[in-house]
Amino acid sequence: MHNPLLTDWGNYPYGVNGAANLSMPLLGVLGTPVTLAFGAFVTTTLLFTLAFPLSALAGYALVRRWVRWRPAAFGGGLLYGFSPYLVAHGGSHLNLVFVPLPPLIFLVLDQMTSGRPRRAWPHGIALGLLGVAQFLISAEVLVSTVIVGTVGLVVAAVVNRDAARQRWRFAAQAIGIAAALAAMLLAYPLWLLTAGPARVSGPVQQTSLYRGNLLAPLIPDSSMRFSVAGWLPLADTFSGSTSENGLYIGLPLLVLLVVGAIVLWHRPVMRVAALTTLASFVMSLGSRLTVGHWVWTAVPLPEAVLTRITVLDNTIAARYSLYVMLGAAVIFALAVEALRERFRQDGWRPEPAAAACAALACLALLPLVPAWPYWTRIAQVPRYFSSAQVTTLPAGSVAVLYPFPAAGNAIPMLGQVAAGMRFKAPGGRFVIPAPGRPGAPASDRQALTGQILTRLAAGQMPVLTPALRRALRDQLRAWDVRAVLVQQAGARPALVMPFFEWLLGRPPDVRSGGISAWYE
């Protein structure tokens, strides 16, 4: 058995703190049967694919809380589950695109704060388990869900003060039960995250680069099917990149949302949905207002406060677009249902009224059609790793890969996956503590082997001195390396084999499936 949250199978021998990385243990457990039957690549593709309909289904469940007409609720679920936010992250960020749980968390919160108070513990347990599950998929999404949920509760209390006075004790009890349950179940992961081995302290990414743009709701980027070529150079810079820009709404849908919110403002649910969605939009803009290419530093925004809080300093503002889309889905469904009711009151037959609403909904949602299929880069994993030859390596032994896995090139890690995680490997694309940071081991984080092999892949042959050879071989011996697996690749492939033959003192023991292998 391997600890999924603390392992040395990557970045050997220093290891990886899975709580500080995107280990997604819950998705790993759920996908285990598929992984065992078909491999990790199939599991990953399946989870990316299921993320869209499952998120749409959860959005539908939330919308149905207030919308009786199923087609309107279906449209709301469709808007959330296939929103620009999910489209943006659907090609690269499984932890961010698999978002069926936030709507369910909000659904439980609404059940806690509306209707007749009953027993608090069922709601508390449900909320706590959903929070734990979300943490085990993405802690960042859980944190932002808590923030937006808190905003929604405050807005709801202001909008309906009488109900708040009647239900706050019940809601507080349920939230207390949820917090206690989550704290108990997440005690070990939270310890790993804040005080465990190889923990990471301080910002790990430049969050200021990824903030929303005030023009993003109106101008589609290249991830949308219907985009304007002349605007793409600007639109593709929104939120830092197209893989983070989830704010596009389109003019037809935006008009429908604004008009619907105004007409239905008398309904408490519309006021809560509209104000919470607006707050989420403001948070998605980051710490400073950005309009096109201009950043107005004189206009501070709420995110400027969040970036000064530990843990929250690693959250990306643009990702609050998730809640903008969820709020838009609720407002959209409420507006479409209200329009149908108005048609019925004006004497329309059910079928024409439904058809007119469906036509309007399609018109509003049409600009959000994504430019699928995704752009892909085909990574050819050498056949060696999926062949019987890889079983020459003892299970759990250490193998050095070339090209060396690193932040700038994670593709070599796919060989380890294709081999069924048979061997441990130095290097990899992970969030690890920098030298001198709390949690960093005394060992030099910048291993000599990784430095030299990364330079070799860039086409830079090191000076081949006896001292360098001795230092490299000493490091391989200290790591108890049982194999060196080399793919003749890089900026200057002709340099590769002479280097390794010089280093290891002999030709490879085996050439098979695109790999030259040296065994110990």
N, C-alpha and C positions, 0 to 999 in steps of 0.2 A: 504494500500500500504506500502511495506517495501523498505527501501533504500538498494539496493543490494551491495553498496560499504561501508556501515557503519551500523552495526547491533549488537544487543546484544542477538540475538537468539542463538549464540554460545559464549562460554567464558563469560556467564552471571555472574555478572552484569557489568563486565568491558567492554565487547564488542570486536569487531574485525574490524580492518580497512581492508576492502576488496581490496582496491587499493594496499596494501602491501602483500596481500595473493593471492591465485590463484582462484579468484572468477569467472573469465571467464564469465562476464555478457552477452556478445554477444551470446555465445553458449547457455547460459541459456534461453535467449529470443527466439532464434531460435528453441530450443527444447521444448518450453512451450506447444504446442499442444500435443506432445507425452507424456510429463510429466502429463498433466491433464487427458489424456486418459488412460495411462498405468503405470504411476509412474516414479520416478526419476531413478530407477535402469535400466529400459528399455531405457530411454533417454541416459544415460551414455554409455551403451553398443552400442547403435545405433551410437552415435557420434564417439566412438572409431573405429567402423567398417567403417563408412563413411570417416574417416580421410585419409585412404589409397587411395581409388579410386578418391576422390576429389583432393587430392594432386597430384596424377598422372595426372589427367585431366589438372590441372593448369600447371604442368611441360610440358605437351604436348603443351599447348597453347604458352608457352614461346619458346619452341624449334621450333615450326612451324614458328616463326618469321624469322628464318634463314634456315630452312630445308624444301624443297619443297616436298620431298618424304614422304608420310604419314607413311608408315611402319617404317621408321627410326625415325621419330618424335614420333611414338607410343612407340618404344623401349626406347627412351629417357625419355618419361613420365613414363613408367613402372619402369625404373631404379630409378628415383627420388621418385615416389610414394610408392615404395616397397623397398626402399633402407635400408641398415643396420641402418641408423639413425632412420628411422621410426619404424623399427623392434625393435630397442633397447628401444624406448620410448613407443611403442604401448601397452605395458602391464601395464603401471602405470602413465604416464604423458600425460593427455589429452591436456593440454595447450601447450605441446611441439610437439605432434604428429599431431595436427590439423594444418597443414602448407600449405594450398592451396594459401595463400595470398602472401608470399614472391616472388614466381615466377611472380605473377600478378604485384607486385610493380616494379620488374625489367623490366617487359614488358612495363609498362608505362614510366619508365626511358629511355628505349631504343627508344621508340616512340618520346620522347621529344628531344633526342639528335641525331636522324637520320631522313633523309627525309627533305622535305621542311618545314621550320618553318611556322606554321599557327597561330591560336589564342592560347595564353598561358593558358587562364583560364580553358578550358575543361580538359587539361592535369593536371593542378594544382589541380582542384577539385577532379578528379579521384584519383590522388596520395594522396591527403589529406584524402579522405574518406577511402582509403585502409589502410593508416597509423593508422587512428582512429580505424578502425575495428580490425587491428592487435593488437593494444594496449589493446582492450577490450577482446582479447583472451590471449595474452601473451605479457607483456611489455618487457620482456627479449628478445623475438624473434624480436620484433620491433627494439630494440636498436641494436642488432647484424645485422639486415637487413640494418639499416641505415649505420652502419660502413662498411659492405661489399659493399653496394651500392655506398658509397663514394669512396671506393678503386676502384671499377669498373669504376666510372666516371673519376677518375684521370688516370687510365690505358688507358681508351678509348681516353682521351685528348692527352696523350703522343703518343699513337699509330697513331692517325689520327689528327695531329695538325691543318691542314687546316680546316677540318670540325669543330674542336673545336672552332677555331676563328670565324667561321661563325655562330655557334649555341649557343654560351655560354650565350648570352644575353637572348635568348628565354628560354633556360633551367633554367637560374637563375630566370626569371620571374615566370615560372611555379612552381619551387621549393619554391619560396617566397609565392606564393598563397597557395600552399599545407601546408607550415609551419603555415601561418596565420590561415587557416581553422582549422588545427589540434589543434593549441593553443587555439582557441575559443571553440571548441567542447570538448577539454580535460582539460579545465581550472579547473573544479571542481575535477575530478580524480587526476590531478597533484597536486592540493592543498592538497587533502587528503593524497597523497603519501609523500609529503615533509613537510607539516605543519599541517595536520589534526589530530583529536583525535586518540589516540592509534597508531600513526605512529611509524615506526621503523627506527632507524638511525644506521649507521655503518653496517658492514658485518653481514649477518644472516645465512651464511653457509660457510663451509670450502672449498672455491672454489679451493684451491691449490690441494685438493685431486683428483679432476676430471679434469685431463689434458690428452691429447692424447699421444700415444706412437708411436715412429717412426716405430716400427715393426707392428703396428696395421693394416695397409693396406694389409699386406701379410699373417697374421696368423689369422684364424677364431676363434672366441670364441664359447661358447656353445649355443649362439642364432642362429647360422648357422646350417643348416642341414648337411653339409659336413664339419666336423671338425676332427681334429686329436687328439685322446685321450691324447697322451703324451704331447701335447702342451697346453691343456686346463688350467692346473694350472697357466701357464703364461698368456695366452690370456684372461682369465676371470678377470685378474687384470688390463687390459688396461682401461684407463680413469676412474679408481676407481672401476668400476663395469660393468657388462654386460648391465645394464639399462642406461648407459651413453656412451658406446662405439659404435659409429656409423661410424668409420673410415675404416672398412674392405672393400677392393676393390677386392681382389683376383688377382693372377698373370695373368691369361688370360686377364681380363679386363684392368688391369694396363698396360700390353704390348700394347693392342689396343689403349688406351688413349695416351700413350707416342708416339707411331708410328704415330697415327693420327695427334697429335699436331705438330710433326716434319714435316710431309709431307704437311700439310695444313697451315704451319706457314705464308705463304704469304698472307693468308686471314686475314684481320683485326679482324673479329669476333673470329677467332680461337686464335689469340694472346691475345685479351681481355679475352676470356673465360679461357684460360690456365693460364695466369698470375694471374687473380682474384682467380681462384681455388687454385693455389699454395699459394697465400697470405692467403686464408681461412685455408688451411692446416697448415701453419705455426702458425696462431693464435690459431688453435685448439690444438696445442702442449703445450699451457700454457706459464708460465713465464720461465721455464727451460726445456732444452731438456732431454727427457726420452727415453732411448733405452733399452728395456727389463726391467730388474730390476734396471738398473743403471740410476741415475739422474746426469746429467752433470751441476753442479751449475756454472761452469765457462762459460757456454754458455747462456747468457741472450737472451730472445725472446721478441717480441713486447708486448705480454700479460702482461709483467712485468710493462709496462707503464700504461696499462688500469686499472690494479688493484689499482692504486694510485688515480684514479678519482672517485669521488662520483657517486653513482648509478652503474657505471661500475664495482665497486669492488664486486658486488653481481652477476655478470655474470660468467657463467661456461665456461671455454675455450673449453672443449670437445664438447660443443654444436655447435661450428662453423663447425662441420662435416656436418651439414645440408647443408651448402653452398658448401662444397667439393662435396657432392653428386649431388647437383643441377648443379654445373659446370661440373662434370663428365658426367651428362646426356646430356648436350649440346655438349661436345666434342665427346661423343659416337655417337650421332645422326649425327653430321657433318662427322665423319669418315666413318660410315656405308653408308651414302648417297654418299660420294666421291668414296667409293669402288664400289658401283653399277655403278656410272657414268664411272669409269675406265673399268669395265667389258663391258659396252655397247660400249665404244670406241674401245675395242679390238674385237668387232664383236659378242659378246654374245647376244643371244636372250633374251628378257625381263624376261621370266619365269625362265630360269636357273640362270640368274644374280641375280634375287630377291631371289631365293632359296639358292644360295651360300652365299649371305649376311645374310639371315635369319639364316643359319646354324652357321656362324661365330658369329652372335649376341647371339644365344642361348648358344654357347660354352663359350662366355665371361661372360654371365650373370648367367650361371648355378651355380657357386660357391656361389652366393648370395641368393640361395633359403633358406628361414628361417626355423628354427626348430619349426614350428607351430604344434599343438596348444600351446599356452602359458601355462607355469606352473601356476596353480591357487590354491588359498587357499579358500576353501569354508567356508564362515562365516554364521553360522546359526543365523538369527535374530529371537528372540522369537516371537511366534505367537501373543502375547499380543498386539504388536505395530501395527499390521494390522487387529486387530479384533475390534468389536464394543466396547469392554471394555475400549479401550483407550479414547473413547469419554467421559468417566467419568471426564477426565481432562478438565477444562475450556480452551477454545482456547486462546492461548497467555499466559497461566500460566507458572510457573516455576516448573520443575521437576529435582530432583537429580538422576542421574543414577549410578548404580553399576553393573559391573565395571565402575570406573570413567573414562570418556574420557580424554585422555592425549596424549602427543606426542608419547609415547611409545606404546599406544594402542588406535587407533582411531576407532576400530570396534564398540564400544558402540554407536558411533554417527549414525550408520546405523539404530538403533531403532528410532531415531528422524526422519530420512528420511522416514522410512517405515510408520511412523505415519502421514506423510504428513506435517511435520514441525508444528505439532499442539501445541508443547510446547517449551519453552526456556530451555536451559540446561547449567549449569556451566561446565567449562572445555572444552576440545576439542584439536584437533591437528591444531594449528594455529601459524602463525608468529606474536608474540606480543612483545611489548617493555619490556626489562628487567628492574628490579627495578633500579631507578636512571637515566634511560635514558630519553632524551627529549620525551614528549608525554605520558609517563607513568603516570597514575593517582596516587593520594596520597595513595590509598588503597594498601594493601600488595598483591603483585602479586601472591605470593605463598599461596593460600588460605589454611587455616587449614583443611577444609573438604577435599580438593583434596589431601593434604599430607597424611592424615590418611587413606583415602580410597585406595590410591595407594599402601601404605604399606600393607594394609589388603589384596589386590589382590596378593601381592607378598608373602603372607603367614605369615606376621608379625602382630600378635595381639597386639594392643597397651595396655598399662597399663590402666585399666578401672577405672579411678578416677572420683569423683564427679566434679572436676574442668574441666576435659576434656569434660565430658558430657554437662556441662553447656556452655562451650565455643562453642562446636559444635552446640548445639541447638540454641544458640544466633545467630550464623551465618546463620543457616537455617531460623530463624525468620527474620533476616535482609534482606535476599534475597526474602522473601515472598514465600517460597517454599510451593507448594500445594500438592506435591506428592514426595515420595521416591520410586523408582522403582528398585528392586533388583533381579538380576539373580545370582543364587547360583553357582558362578564360582570363579576361581582364583587358586593359588598354593595349598591352603588348604580350599576347599569349606566348610568343617565342621565348620569353624570359622565364616562364614558369617552371618547366621541367628542369632546365639547368640549375635553377636555384634550389629546388628540392633535392635533386640528386647530390648537389654540393652539401646541403644541410644534413641529409640522412646518410650520405656516404655510399649509396648504391642505387641502381635503377629500381623502379617500383616492383613490388612482389607480384602484383596482379594488375592487369589492365582489363577492365570489364565495364560495360554499360556506361561509357563516358567518364569513368573515374579511374585514375591511377592511384593504387592503394599501396601504402607501406604498412606492414604489420609488425608488431613487437611480440 
